């Protein structure tokens, strides 16, 4: 006997929603981990924790995706996709094999004078961040966009 298996449309929708939720959970876990690393470093020098900004998150994630696809690092146009009132913008980009290694590279900022990446993280001028993390072939492509909100 030859039978054809049919899956109701609602079951496909539920399965698709679960896949999206699982993927989003991984992305959020990476963003939360990176935010924790940034805020731990800020706390060590007496700075208040960054607040996440949805607009900056979208910008940073789109740029992290772009960097991973291109396979090379570059900065975005800081004002691209940022609306509303702000006093200052900044951006850190990096790629490495873990989020902790990304943070260490930024904090060590070896060979860069002034230490721009570390200064962005520890600055009193920035209070909001957007974080984008894309993992491709075991490499974390990370973008953090900084803002001083009005």
N, CA, C and O atoms as CSV, one atom per row, in Angstrom:
chain,resi,resn,atom,element,x,y,z
A,1,UNK,N,N,0.844,-1.150,0.000
A,1,UNK,CA,C,0.000,0.000,0.000
A,1,UNK,C,C,0.910,1.239,0.000
A,1,UNK,O,O,1.920,1.281,0.703
A,2,UNK,N,N,0.549,2.203,-0.767
A,2,UNK,CA,C,1.306,3.437,-0.914
A,2,UNK,C,C,0.513,4.569,-0.271
A,2,UNK,O,O,-0.565,4.924,-0.749
A,3,UNK,N,N,1.041,5.135,0.807
A,3,UNK,CA,C,0.347,6.234,1.477
A,3,UNK,C,C,1.157,7.509,1.376
A,3,UNK,O,O,2.388,7.490,1.368
A,4,UNK,N,N,0.454,8.593,1.301
A,4,UNK,CA,C,1.086,9.898,1.256
A,4,UNK,C,C,0.886,10.562,2.613
A,4,UNK,O,O,-0.231,10.637,3.124
A,5,UNK,N,N,1.956,11.028,3.171
A,5,UNK,CA,C,1.889,11.698,4.457
A,5,UNK,C,C,1.534,13.165,4.229
A,5,UNK,O,O,2.174,13.848,3.429
A,6,UNK,N,N,0.527,13.636,4.925
A,6,UNK,CA,C,0.165,15.054,4.823
A,6,UNK,C,C,0.260,15.669,6.208
A,6,UNK,O,O,-0.105,15.061,7.214
A,7,UNK,N,N,0.753,16.872,6.224
A,7,UNK,CA,C,0.891,17.604,7.472
A,7,UNK,C,C,-0.014,18.815,7.385
A,7,UNK,O,O,0.089,19.605,6.447
A,8,UNK,N,N,-0.902,18.967,8.360
A,8,UNK,CA,C,-1.793,20.129,8.332
A,8,UNK,C,C,-0.992,21.429,8.345
A,8,UNK,O,O,0.083,21.498,8.940
A,9,UNK,N,N,-1.525,22.458,7.682
A,9,UNK,CA,C,-0.864,23.761,7.598
A,9,UNK,C,C,-0.555,24.342,8.954
A,9,UNK,O,O,0.488,24.970,9.132
A,10,UNK,N,N,-1.436,24.147,9.913
A,10,UNK,CA,C,-1.194,24.717,11.239
A,10,UNK,C,C,0.019,24.078,11.900
A,10,UNK,O,O,0.744,24.744,12.638
A,11,UNK,N,N,0.245,22.801,11.644
A,11,UNK,CA,C,1.422,22.130,12.215
A,11,UNK,C,C,2.707,22.702,11.606
A,11,UNK,O,O,3.712,22.857,12.300
A,12,UNK,N,N,2.668,23.013,10.312
A,12,UNK,CA,C,3.835,23.617,9.678
A,12,UNK,C,C,4.123,25.002,10.252
A,12,UNK,O,O,5.281,25.368,10.454
A,13,UNK,N,N,3.072,25.765,10.514
A,13,UNK,CA,C,3.248,27.088,11.096
A,13,UNK,C,C,3.863,27.000,12.495
A,13,UNK,O,O,4.747,27.782,12.845
A,14,UNK,N,N,3.388,26.049,13.280
A,14,UNK,CA,C,3.928,25.868,14.627
A,14,UNK,C,C,5.402,25.468,14.544
A,14,UNK,O,O,6.230,25.990,15.290
A,15,UNK,N,N,5.730,24.547,13.642
A,15,UNK,CA,C,7.119,24.114,13.487
A,15,UNK,C,C,8.004,25.275,13.055
A,15,UNK,O,O,9.114,25.430,13.565
A,16,UNK,N,N,7.528,26.086,12.127
A,16,UNK,CA,C,8.292,27.238,11.666
A,16,UNK,C,C,8.497,28.234,12.801
A,16,UNK,O,O,9.584,28.792,12.953
A,17,UNK,N,N,7.465,28.456,13.591
A,17,UNK,CA,C,7.565,29.392,14.712
A,17,UNK,C,C,8.586,28.903,15.738
A,17,UNK,O,O,9.319,29.707,16.313
A,18,UNK,N,N,8.638,27.595,15.971
A,18,UNK,CA,C,9.615,27.040,16.916
A,18,UNK,C,C,11.043,27.225,16.423
A,18,UNK,O,O,11.934,27.550,17.207
A,19,UNK,N,N,11.264,27.020,15.126
A,19,UNK,CA,C,12.594,27.205,14.550
A,19,UNK,C,C,13.025,28.658,14.695
A,19,UNK,O,O,14.160,28.936,15.082
A,20,UNK,N,N,12.121,29.587,14.384
A,20,UNK,CA,C,12.430,31.012,14.514
A,20,UNK,C,C,12.724,31.359,15.974
A,20,UNK,O,O,13.668,32.098,16.254
A,21,UNK,N,N,11.932,30.838,16.898
A,21,UNK,CA,C,12.133,31.120,18.323
A,21,UNK,C,C,13.473,30.573,18.807
A,21,UNK,O,O,14.167,31.231,19.583
A,22,UNK,N,N,13.839,29.381,18.356
A,22,UNK,CA,C,15.121,28.808,18.751
A,22,UNK,C,C,16.276,29.639,18.220
A,22,UNK,O,O,17.242,29.896,18.939
A,23,UNK,N,N,16.182,30.066,16.951
A,23,UNK,CA,C,17.223,30.892,16.361
A,23,UNK,C,C,17.318,32.224,17.091
A,23,UNK,O,O,18.420,32.680,17.399
A,24,UNK,N,N,16.199,32.846,17.369
A,24,UNK,CA,C,16.185,34.129,18.076
A,24,UNK,C,C,16.791,33.979,19.467
A,24,UNK,O,O,17.472,34.885,19.949
A,25,UNK,N,N,16.551,32.856,20.107
A,25,UNK,CA,C,17.122,32.609,21.426
A,25,UNK,C,C,18.639,32.584,21.381
A,25,UNK,O,O,19.292,33.096,22.290
A,26,UNK,N,N,19.216,31.990,20.324
A,26,UNK,CA,C,20.676,31.973,20.180
A,26,UNK,C,C,21.207,33.377,19.968
A,26,UNK,O,O,22.196,33.776,20.583
A,27,UNK,N,N,20.544,34.125,19.092
A,27,UNK,CA,C,20.974,35.497,18.832
A,27,UNK,C,C,20.889,36.309,20.116
A,27,UNK,O,O,21.838,37.009,20.468
A,28,UNK,N,N,19.767,36.224,20.816
A,28,UNK,CA,C,19.615,36.983,22.064
A,28,UNK,C,C,20.634,36.561,23.109
A,28,UNK,O,O,21.123,37.402,23.865
A,29,UNK,N,N,20.960,35.293,23.168
A,29,UNK,CA,C,21.953,34.822,24.135
A,29,UNK,C,C,23.307,35.462,23.845
A,29,UNK,O,O,24.002,35.871,24.775
A,30,UNK,N,N,23.694,35.557,22.580
A,30,UNK,CA,C,24.965,36.192,22.220
A,30,UNK,C,C,24.945,37.679,22.553
A,30,UNK,O,O,25.925,38.212,23.073
A,31,UNK,N,N,23.845,38.343,22.258
A,31,UNK,CA,C,23.721,39.764,22.570
A,31,UNK,C,C,23.781,39.969,24.083
A,31,UNK,O,O,24.481,40.862,24.561
A,32,UNK,N,N,23.061,39.157,24.826
A,32,UNK,CA,C,23.072,39.272,26.290
A,32,UNK,C,C,24.456,38.994,26.867
A,32,UNK,O,O,24.882,39.663,27.808
A,33,UNK,N,N,25.158,38.015,26.310
A,33,UNK,CA,C,26.518,37.721,26.762
A,33,UNK,C,C,27.432,38.907,26.503
A,33,UNK,O,O,28.201,39.304,27.379
A,34,UNK,N,N,27.351,39.478,25.296
A,34,UNK,CA,C,28.199,40.622,24.963
A,34,UNK,C,C,27.865,41.817,25.835
A,34,UNK,O,O,28.767,42.518,26.295
A,35,UNK,N,N,26.579,42.061,26.070
A,35,UNK,CA,C,26.171,43.162,26.941
A,35,UNK,C,C,26.718,42.957,28.353
A,35,UNK,O,O,27.175,43.908,28.987
A,36,UNK,N,N,26.674,41.730,28.839
A,36,UNK,CA,C,27.221,41.428,30.160
A,36,UNK,C,C,28.714,41.698,30.239
A,36,UNK,O,O,29.194,42.228,31.241
A,37,UNK,N,N,29.458,41.339,29.191
A,37,UNK,CA,C,30.898,41.597,29.166
A,37,UNK,C,C,31.187,43.102,29.155
A,37,UNK,O,O,32.071,43.578,29.867
A,38,UNK,N,N,30.438,43.836,28.345
A,38,UNK,CA,C,30.620,45.290,28.284
A,38,UNK,C,C,30.323,45.933,29.638
A,38,UNK,O,O,31.090,46.758,30.134
A,39,UNK,N,N,29.203,45.539,30.217
A,39,UNK,CA,C,28.801,46.151,31.483
A,39,UNK,C,C,29.697,45.743,32.645
A,39,UNK,O,O,29.883,46.519,33.582
A,40,UNK,N,N,30.252,44.542,32.598
A,40,UNK,CA,C,31.203,44.124,33.632
A,40,UNK,C,C,32.446,45.001,33.570
A,40,UNK,O,O,32.970,45.418,34.603
A,41,UNK,N,N,32.913,45.276,32.369
A,41,UNK,CA,C,34.078,46.139,32.226
A,41,UNK,C,C,33.766,47.568,32.668
A,41,UNK,O,O,34.607,48.223,33.284
A,42,UNK,N,N,32.566,48.053,32.359
A,42,UNK,CA,C,32.174,49.402,32.802
A,42,UNK,C,C,32.092,49.465,34.333
A,42,UNK,O,O,32.555,50.427,34.946
A,43,UNK,N,N,31.510,48.450,34.931
A,43,UNK,CA,C,31.375,48.426,36.393
A,43,UNK,C,C,32.745,48.441,37.070
A,43,UNK,O,O,32.903,49.031,38.139
A,44,UNK,N,N,33.731,47.797,36.452
A,44,UNK,CA,C,35.073,47.735,37.031
A,44,UNK,C,C,35.723,49.115,37.142
A,44,UNK,O,O,36.642,49.314,37.936
A,45,UNK,N,N,35.235,50.071,36.333
A,45,UNK,CA,C,35.790,51.430,36.405
A,45,UNK,C,C,34.733,52.432,36.884
A,45,UNK,O,O,34.860,53.638,36.673
A,46,UNK,N,N,33.684,51.904,37.536
A,46,UNK,CA,C,32.679,52.761,38.152
A,46,UNK,C,C,31.681,53.409,37.210
A,46,UNK,O,O,31.074,54.425,37.548
A,47,UNK,N,N,31.508,52.831,36.034
A,47,UNK,CA,C,30.554,53.383,35.075
A,47,UNK,C,C,29.218,52.653,35.187
A,47,UNK,O,O,29.187,51.466,35.509
A,48,UNK,N,N,28.106,53.359,34.922
A,48,UNK,CA,C,26.801,52.700,34.928
A,48,UNK,C,C,26.646,51.767,33.722
A,48,UNK,O,O,27.322,51.921,32.705
A,49,UNK,N,N,25.753,50.811,33.861
A,49,UNK,CA,C,25.509,49.832,32.795
A,49,UNK,C,C,24.902,50.514,31.565
A,49,UNK,O,O,24.151,51.483,31.671
A,50,UNK,N,N,25.253,49.976,30.407
A,50,UNK,CA,C,24.627,50.415,29.164
A,50,UNK,C,C,23.173,49.961,29.127
A,50,UNK,O,O,22.827,48.920,29.686
A,51,UNK,N,N,22.342,50.731,28.480
A,51,UNK,CA,C,20.968,50.328,28.177
A,51,UNK,C,C,20.938,49.935,26.718
A,51,UNK,O,O,21.564,50.583,25.879
A,52,UNK,N,N,20.199,48.856,26.407
A,52,UNK,CA,C,20.045,48.442,25.014
A,52,UNK,C,C,19.085,49.380,24.304
A,52,UNK,O,O,18.099,49.835,24.885
A,53,UNK,N,N,19.380,49.660,23.055
A,53,UNK,CA,C,18.572,50.521,22.212
A,53,UNK,C,C,18.140,49.704,20.994
A,53,UNK,O,O,18.986,49.224,20.239
A,54,UNK,N,N,16.826,49.544,20.799
A,54,UNK,CA,C,16.308,48.712,19.710
A,54,UNK,C,C,16.788,49.173,18.338
A,54,UNK,O,O,17.124,48.348,17.489
A,55,UNK,N,N,16.821,50.474,18.120
A,55,UNK,CA,C,17.248,51.013,16.836
A,55,UNK,C,C,18.724,50.693,16.583
A,55,UNK,O,O,19.101,50.284,15.485
A,56,UNK,N,N,19.543,50.882,17.604
A,56,UNK,CA,C,20.965,50.545,17.469
A,56,UNK,C,C,21.176,49.046,17.330
A,56,UNK,O,O,22.078,48.610,16.614
A,57,UNK,N,N,20.346,48.247,18.014
A,57,UNK,CA,C,20.437,46.784,17.869
A,57,UNK,C,C,20.236,46.372,16.411
A,57,UNK,O,O,20.996,45.563,15.878
A,58,UNK,N,N,19.214,46.928,15.775
A,58,UNK,CA,C,18.914,46.590,14.379
A,58,UNK,C,C,20.068,47.008,13.470
A,58,UNK,O,O,20.467,46.259,12.579
A,59,UNK,N,N,20.597,48.202,13.699
A,59,UNK,CA,C,21.729,48.701,12.907
A,59,UNK,C,C,22.950,47.803,13.090
A,59,UNK,O,O,23.584,47.400,12.114
A,60,UNK,N,N,23.276,47.494,14.345
A,60,UNK,CA,C,24.458,46.680,14.644
A,60,UNK,C,C,24.319,45.272,14.079
A,60,UNK,O,O,25.282,44.722,13.544
A,61,UNK,N,N,23.128,44.683,14.193
A,61,UNK,CA,C,22.943,43.323,13.675
A,61,UNK,C,C,23.067,43.289,12.157
A,61,UNK,O,O,23.683,42.379,11.603
A,62,UNK,N,N,22.488,44.270,11.488
A,62,UNK,CA,C,22.592,44.329,10.018
A,62,UNK,C,C,24.056,44.468,9.603
A,62,UNK,O,O,24.484,43.853,8.627
A,63,UNK,N,N,24.826,45.273,10.342
A,63,UNK,CA,C,26.229,45.456,9.988
A,63,UNK,C,C,27.053,44.208,10.311
A,63,UNK,O,O,27.954,43.858,9.549
A,64,UNK,N,N,26.764,43.534,11.419
A,64,UNK,CA,C,27.455,42.277,11.738
A,64,UNK,C,C,27.191,41.231,10.655
A,64,UNK,O,O,28.100,40.506,10.250
A,65,UNK,N,N,25.950,41.157,10.191
A,65,UNK,CA,C,25.610,40.240,9.094
A,65,UNK,C,C,26.413,40.585,7.835
A,65,UNK,O,O,26.933,39.699,7.158
A,66,UNK,N,N,26.505,41.883,7.534
A,66,UNK,CA,C,27.257,42.352,6.367
A,66,UNK,C,C,28.740,41.973,6.483
A,66,UNK,O,O,29.331,41.468,5.528
A,67,UNK,N,N,29.329,42.217,7.643
A,67,UNK,CA,C,30.741,41.904,7.842
A,67,UNK,C,C,31.018,40.416,7.682
A,67,UNK,O,O,31.994,40.025,7.044
A,68,UNK,N,N,30.161,39.595,8.261
A,68,UNK,CA,C,30.344,38.135,8.159
A,68,UNK,C,C,30.237,37.686,6.707
A,68,UNK,O,O,31.003,36.832,6.260
A,69,UNK,N,N,29.293,38.255,5.974
A,69,UNK,CA,C,29.127,37.895,4.561
A,69,UNK,C,C,30.324,38.354,3.732
A,69,UNK,O,O,30.765,37.647,2.825
A,70,UNK,N,N,30.850,39.546,4.046
A,70,UNK,CA,C,31.991,40.087,3.310
A,70,UNK,C,C,33.307,39.422,3.720
A,70,UNK,O,O,34.252,39.358,2.934
A,71,UNK,N,N,33.355,38.930,4.961
A,71,UNK,CA,C,34.575,38.295,5.459
A,71,UNK,C,C,35.679,39.274,5.794
A,71,UNK,O,O,36.854,38.908,5.836
A,72,UNK,N,N,35.298,40.533,6.033
A,72,UNK,CA,C,36.296,41.525,6.421
A,72,UNK,C,C,35.661,42.597,7.299
A,72,UNK,O,O,34.449,42.815,7.272
A,73,UNK,N,N,36.518,43.263,8.081
A,73,UNK,CA,C,36.031,44.278,9.014
A,73,UNK,C,C,36.071,45.668,8.394
A,73,UNK,O,O,37.008,46.024,7.679
A,74,UNK,N,N,35.044,46.433,8.683
A,74,UNK,CA,C,34.993,47.846,8.326
A,74,UNK,C,C,33.909,48.478,9.183
A,74,UNK,O,O,33.059,47.787,9.746
A,75,UNK,N,N,33.951,49.783,9.272
A,75,UNK,CA,C,32.933,50.484,10.052
A,75,UNK,C,C,31.769,50.882,9.167
A,75,UNK,O,O,31.918,51.096,7.964
A,76,UNK,N,N,30.609,50.976,9.790
A,76,UNK,CA,C,29.415,51.459,9.097
A,76,UNK,C,C,29.445,52.984,9.089
A,76,UNK,O,O,30.296,53.599,9.731
A,77,UNK,N,N,28.521,53.582,8.365
A,77,UNK,CA,C,28.306,55.017,8.478
A,77,UNK,C,C,27.549,55.217,9.785
A,77,UNK,O,O,26.428,54.731,9.938
A,78,UNK,N,N,28.153,55.923,10.717
A,78,UNK,CA,C,27.600,56.000,12.077
A,78,UNK,C,C,26.153,56.473,12.113
A,78,UNK,O,O,25.359,55.954,12.897
A,79,UNK,N,N,25.799,57.432,11.294
A,79,UNK,CA,C,24.451,57.999,11.354
A,79,UNK,C,C,23.417,57.192,10.579
A,79,UNK,O,O,22.219,57.453,10.689
A,80,UNK,N,N,23.864,56.224,9.803
A,80,UNK,CA,C,22.935,55.426,8.991
A,80,UNK,C,C,21.973,54.631,9.877
A,80,UNK,O,O,22.399,53.824,10.704
A,81,UNK,N,N,20.683,54.869,9.694
A,81,UNK,CA,C,19.672,54.135,10.450
A,81,UNK,C,C,19.418,54.655,11.849
A,81,UNK,O,O,18.637,54.061,12.593
A,82,UNK,N,N,20.061,55.754,12.225
A,82,UNK,CA,C,19.876,56.305,13.566
A,82,UNK,C,C,19.055,57.596,13.447
A,82,UNK,O,O,19.482,58.564,12.817
A,83,UNK,N,N,17.899,57.586,14.052
A,83,UNK,CA,C,17.053,58.768,14.042
A,83,UNK,C,C,16.812,59.205,15.484
A,83,UNK,O,O,17.174,58.504,16.429
A,84,UNK,N,N,16.208,60.352,15.632
A,84,UNK,CA,C,15.948,60.846,16.973
A,84,UNK,C,C,17.130,61.637,17.485
A,84,UNK,O,O,18.105,61.871,16.770
A,85,UNK,N,N,17.026,62.038,18.719
A,85,UNK,CA,C,18.022,62.915,19.327
A,85,UNK,C,C,19.175,62.119,19.934
A,85,UNK,O,O,18.960,61.173,20.692
A,86,UNK,N,N,20.382,62.511,19.595
A,86,UNK,CA,C,21.585,61.954,20.223
A,86,UNK,C,C,22.660,63.030,20.216
A,86,UNK,O,O,22.656,63.931,19.378
A,87,UNK,N,N,23.574,62.918,21.162
A,87,UNK,CA,C,24.685,63.867,21.262
A,87,UNK,C,C,25.986,63.304,20.685
A,87,UNK,O,O,26.851,64.060,20.243
A,88,UNK,N,N,26.120,61.991,20.691
A,88,UNK,CA,C,27.348,61.368,20.188
A,88,UNK,C,C,27.058,59.940,19.759
A,88,UNK,O,O,26.162,59.288,20.295
A,89,UNK,N,N,27.827,59.460,18.782
A,89,UNK,CA,C,27.737,58.084,18.298
A,89,UNK,C,C,29.147,57.510,18.217
A,89,UNK,O,O,30.117,58.246,18.030
A,90,UNK,N,N,29.251,56.194,18.360
A,90,UNK,CA,C,30.523,55.509,18.199
A,90,UNK,C,C,30.279,54.073,17.782
A,90,UNK,O,O,29.142,53.603,17.811
A,91,UNK,N,N,31.335,53.372,17.392
A,91,UNK,CA,C,31.165,51.978,16.954
A,91,UNK,C,C,32.459,51.202,17.161
A,91,UNK,O,O,33.549,51.687,16.857
A,92,UNK,N,N,32.316,49.987,17.685
A,92,UNK,CA,C,33.396,49.010,17.742
A,92,UNK,C,C,33.008,47.843,16.848
A,92,UNK,O,O,31.862,47.395,16.874
A,93,UNK,N,N,33.957,47.346,16.056
A,93,UNK,CA,C,33.752,46.141,15.254
A,93,UNK,C,C,34.919,45.198,15.508
A,93,UNK,O,O,36.049,45.637,15.722
A,94,UNK,N,N,34.638,43.904,15.483
A,94,UNK,CA,C,35.702,42.916,15.667
A,94,UNK,C,C,35.212,41.550,15.229
A,94,UNK,O,O,34.015,41.315,15.066
A,95,UNK,N,N,36.174,40.652,15.042
A,95,UNK,CA,C,35.858,39.249,14.819
A,95,UNK,C,C,36.882,38.428,15.572
A,95,UNK,O,O,38.065,38.765,15.628
A,96,UNK,N,N,36.383,37.316,16.163
A,96,UNK,CA,C,37.265,36.438,16.920
A,96,UNK,C,C,36.531,35.116,17.152
A,96,UNK,O,O,35.404,34.938,16.692
A,97,UNK,N,N,37.165,34.209,17.855
A,97,UNK,CA,C,36.578,32.887,18.054
A,97,UNK,C,C,35.662,32.803,19.267
A,97,UNK,O,O,35.049,31.761,19.500
A,98,UNK,N,N,35.554,33.880,20.046
A,98,UNK,CA,C,34.602,33.911,21.159
A,98,UNK,C,C,34.279,35.365,21.483
A,98,UNK,O,O,35.019,36.277,21.113
A,99,UNK,N,N,33.173,35.566,22.172
A,99,UNK,CA,C,32.790,36.910,22.580
A,99,UNK,C,C,33.755,37.464,23.622
A,99,UNK,O,O,34.065,38.655,23.613
A,100,UNK,N,N,34.230,36.605,24.515
A,100,UNK,CA,C,35.193,37.040,25.530
A,100,UNK,C,C,36.489,37.527,24.878
A,100,UNK,O,O,37.087,38.498,25.342
A,101,UNK,N,N,36.921,36.864,23.815
A,101,UNK,CA,C,38.134,37.296,23.112
A,101,UNK,C,C,37.910,38.623,22.404
A,101,UNK,O,O,38.819,39.450,22.340
A,102,UNK,N,N,36.710,38.837,21.871
A,102,UNK,CA,C,36.384,40.129,21.256
A,102,UNK,C,C,36.523,41.233,22.294
A,102,UNK,O,O,37.186,42.240,22.044
A,103,UNK,N,N,35.907,41.053,23.454
A,103,UNK,CA,C,35.964,42.059,24.514
A,103,UNK,C,C,37.405,42.303,24.954
A,103,UNK,O,O,37.799,43.448,25.179
A,104,UNK,N,N,38.189,41.239,25.078
A,104,UNK,CA,C,39.587,41.387,25.506
A,104,UNK,C,C,40.382,42.207,24.498
A,104,UNK,O,O,41.174,43.064,24.890
A,105,UNK,N,N,40.187,41.960,23.219
A,105,UNK,CA,C,40.882,42.732,22.184
A,105,UNK,C,C,40.516,44.207,22.299
A,105,UNK,O,O,41.384,45.074,22.201
A,106,UNK,N,N,39.230,44.493,22.508
A,106,UNK,CA,C,38.814,45.888,22.629
A,106,UNK,C,C,39.404,46.552,23.874
A,106,UNK,O,O,39.852,47.697,23.812
A,107,UNK,N,N,39.407,45.848,24.991
A,107,UNK,CA,C,39.911,46.431,26.230
A,107,UNK,C,C,41.423,46.582,26.180
A,107,UNK,O,O,41.950,47.592,26.647
A,108,UNK,N,N,42.137,45.607,25.626
A,108,UNK,CA,C,43.594,45.702,25.518
A,108,UNK,C,C,43.993,46.783,24.518
A,108,UNK,O,O,44.957,47.512,24.753
A,109,UNK,N,N,43.256,46.899,23.389
A,109,UNK,CA,C,43.463,47.953,22.377
A,109,UNK,C,C,44.940,48.186,22.086
A,109,UNK,O,O,45.390,49.328,21.995
A,110,UNK,N,N,45.692,47.100,21.941
A,110,UNK,CA,C,47.136,47.167,21.738
A,110,UNK,C,C,47.458,47.886,20.419
A,110,UNK,O,O,46.870,47.596,19.377
A,111,UNK,N,N,48.392,48.812,20.491
A,111,UNK,CA,C,48.867,49.482,19.288
A,111,UNK,C,C,47.979,50.613,18.788
A,111,UNK,O,O,48.282,51.218,17.760
A,112,UNK,N,N,46.906,50.907,19.482
A,112,UNK,CA,C,46.016,51.979,19.054
A,112,UNK,C,C,46.143,53.118,20.062
A,112,UNK,O,O,45.935,52.931,21.261
A,113,UNK,N,N,46.484,54.286,19.558
A,113,UNK,CA,C,46.681,55.424,20.447
A,113,UNK,C,C,45.875,56.599,19.908
A,113,UNK,O,O,46.200,57.069,18.818
A,114,UNK,N,N,44.876,57.094,20.566
A,114,UNK,CA,C,44.390,56.644,21.871
A,114,UNK,C,C,43.643,55.318,21.748
A,114,UNK,O,O,43.253,54.916,20.652
A,115,UNK,N,N,43.449,54.649,22.871
A,115,UNK,CA,C,42.749,53.354,22.854
A,115,UNK,C,C,41.245,53.543,22.600
A,115,UNK,O,O,40.443,53.523,23.533
A,116,UNK,N,N,40.885,53.723,21.352
A,116,UNK,CA,C,39.525,54.100,20.954
A,116,UNK,C,C,38.478,53.084,21.398
A,116,UNK,O,O,37.437,53.464,21.935
A,117,UNK,N,N,38.739,51.805,21.181
A,117,UNK,CA,C,37.738,50.780,21.510
A,117,UNK,C,C,37.448,50.744,23.007
A,117,UNK,O,O,36.294,50.744,23.434
A,118,UNK,N,N,38.518,50.715,23.790
A,118,UNK,CA,C,38.360,50.720,25.249
A,118,UNK,C,C,37.667,52.003,25.709
A,118,UNK,O,O,36.791,51.962,26.573
A,119,UNK,N,N,38.059,53.140,25.130
A,119,UNK,CA,C,37.433,54.405,25.496
A,119,UNK,C,C,35.935,54.408,25.201
A,119,UNK,O,O,35.149,54.927,25.993
A,120,UNK,N,N,35.538,53.834,24.071
A,120,UNK,CA,C,34.101,53.750,23.759
A,120,UNK,C,C,33.356,52.968,24.833
A,120,UNK,O,O,32.276,53.371,25.267
A,121,UNK,N,N,33.930,51.861,25.256
A,121,UNK,CA,C,33.278,51.006,26.254
A,121,UNK,C,C,33.212,51.689,27.617
A,121,UNK,O,O,32.196,51.607,28.307
A,122,UNK,N,N,34.267,52.344,27.992
A,122,UNK,CA,C,34.345,52.927,29.334
A,122,UNK,C,C,33.884,54.384,29.413
A,122,UNK,O,O,33.845,54.969,30.496
A,123,UNK,N,N,33.543,54.954,28.287
A,123,UNK,CA,C,33.209,56.371,28.227
A,123,UNK,C,C,31.976,56.745,29.047
A,123,UNK,O,O,31.004,55.994,29.121
A,124,UNK,N,N,32.044,57.916,29.656
A,124,UNK,CA,C,30.855,58.468,30.311
A,124,UNK,C,C,29.965,59.156,29.282
A,124,UNK,O,O,28.832,59.526,29.592
A,125,UNK,N,N,30.468,59.331,28.056
A,125,UNK,CA,C,29.698,60.002,27.006
A,125,UNK,C,C,28.639,59.096,26.385
A,125,UNK,O,O,27.702,59.595,25.761
A,126,UNK,N,N,28.762,57.785,26.539
A,126,UNK,CA,C,27.798,56.857,25.938
A,126,UNK,C,C,26.976,56.182,27.023
A,126,UNK,O,O,27.511,55.754,28.046
A,127,UNK,N,N,25.654,56.090,26.789
A,127,UNK,CA,C,24.782,55.439,27.766
A,127,UNK,C,C,23.917,54.333,27.161
A,127,UNK,O,O,23.326,53.538,27.891
A,128,UNK,N,N,23.840,54.279,25.819
A,128,UNK,CA,C,23.043,53.264,25.130
A,128,UNK,C,C,23.918,52.524,24.119
A,128,UNK,O,O,24.851,53.090,23.549
A,129,UNK,N,N,23.593,51.247,23.912
A,129,UNK,CA,C,24.299,50.456,22.901
A,129,UNK,C,C,23.308,49.628,22.100
A,129,UNK,O,O,22.198,49.326,22.539
A,130,UNK,N,N,23.757,49.279,20.921
A,130,UNK,CA,C,23.117,48.257,20.102
A,130,UNK,C,C,24.182,47.232,19.794
A,130,UNK,O,O,25.318,47.587,19.481
A,131,UNK,N,N,23.827,45.968,19.879
A,131,UNK,CA,C,24.816,44.899,19.711
A,131,UNK,C,C,24.353,43.952,18.619
A,131,UNK,O,O,23.215,43.484,18.620
A,132,UNK,N,N,25.254,43.681,17.690
A,132,UNK,CA,C,24.993,42.698,16.637
A,132,UNK,C,C,26.051,41.614,16.695
A,132,UNK,O,O,27.244,41.907,16.777
A,133,UNK,N,N,25.619,40.363,16.652
A,133,UNK,CA,C,26.542,39.228,16.663
A,133,UNK,C,C,26.105,38.251,15.583
A,133,UNK,O,O,24.964,37.789,15.574
A,134,UNK,N,N,27.011,37.946,14.684
A,134,UNK,CA,C,26.776,36.941,13.659
A,134,UNK,C,C,27.877,35.903,13.771
A,134,UNK,O,O,29.056,36.256,13.818
A,135,UNK,N,N,27.513,34.632,13.815
A,135,UNK,CA,C,28.501,33.560,13.898
A,135,UNK,C,C,28.538,32.859,12.550
A,135,UNK,O,O,27.520,32.382,12.050
A,136,UNK,N,N,29.734,32.808,11.973
A,136,UNK,CA,C,29.914,32.145,10.677
A,136,UNK,C,C,31.195,31.330,10.727
A,136,UNK,O,O,32.277,31.863,10.969
A,137,UNK,N,N,31.059,30.038,10.494
A,137,UNK,CA,C,32.208,29.122,10.503
A,137,UNK,C,C,33.031,29.226,11.786
A,137,UNK,O,O,34.261,29.206,11.748
A,138,UNK,N,N,32.340,29.336,12.920
A,138,UNK,CA,C,33.009,29.377,14.212
A,138,UNK,C,C,33.624,30.720,14.570
A,138,UNK,O,O,34.307,30.840,15.587
A,139,UNK,N,N,33.389,31.726,13.748
A,139,UNK,CA,C,33.917,33.067,14.006
A,139,UNK,C,C,32.765,33.983,14.388
A,139,UNK,O,O,31.727,34.006,13.728
A,140,UNK,N,N,32.963,34.735,15.459
A,140,UNK,CA,C,31.978,35.706,15.923
A,140,UNK,C,C,32.314,37.058,15.304
A,140,UNK,O,O,33.400,37.597,15.520
A,141,UNK,N,N,31.381,37.598,14.540
A,141,UNK,CA,C,31.493,38.937,13.977
A,141,UNK,C,C,30.624,39.832,14.855
A,141,UNK,O,O,29.411,39.639,14.937
A,142,UNK,N,N,31.246,40.809,15.509
A,142,UNK,CA,C,30.547,41.587,16.524
A,142,UNK,C,C,30.611,43.082,16.185
A,142,UNK,O,O,31.657,43.621,15.824
A,143,UNK,N,N,29.456,43.718,16.316
A,143,UNK,CA,C,29.363,45.166,16.151
A,143,UNK,C,C,28.661,45.719,17.393
A,143,UNK,O,O,27.609,45.222,17.795
A,144,UNK,N,N,29.247,46.740,17.986
A,144,UNK,CA,C,28.594,47.461,19.074
A,144,UNK,C,C,28.521,48.916,18.645
A,144,UNK,O,O,29.542,49.560,18.402
A,145,UNK,N,N,27.300,49.424,18.556
A,145,UNK,CA,C,27.073,50.831,18.261
A,145,UNK,C,C,26.728,51.533,19.563
A,145,UNK,O,O,25.893,51.056,20.332
A,146,UNK,N,N,27.367,52.661,19.808
A,146,UNK,CA,C,27.224,53.421,21.039
A,146,UNK,C,C,26.482,54.726,20.762
A,146,UNK,O,O,26.606,55.309,19.685
A,147,UNK,N,N,25.716,55.169,21.743
A,147,UNK,CA,C,24.992,56.434,21.601
A,147,UNK,C,C,24.889,57.131,22.940
A,147,UNK,O,O,24.730,56.495,23.982
A,148,UNK,N,N,24.982,58.443,22.893
A,148,UNK,CA,C,24.657,59.287,24.026
A,148,UNK,C,C,23.291,59.864,23.707
A,148,UNK,O,O,23.171,60.775,22.888
A,149,UNK,N,N,22.261,59.332,24.355
A,149,UNK,CA,C,20.886,59.746,24.070
A,149,UNK,C,C,20.573,61.078,24.732
A,149,UNK,O,O,21.088,61.400,25.803
A,150,UNK,N,N,19.715,61.846,24.064
A,150,UNK,CA,C,19.273,63.139,24.608
A,150,UNK,C,C,18.236,62.910,25.684
A,150,UNK,O,O,17.734,63.869,26.271
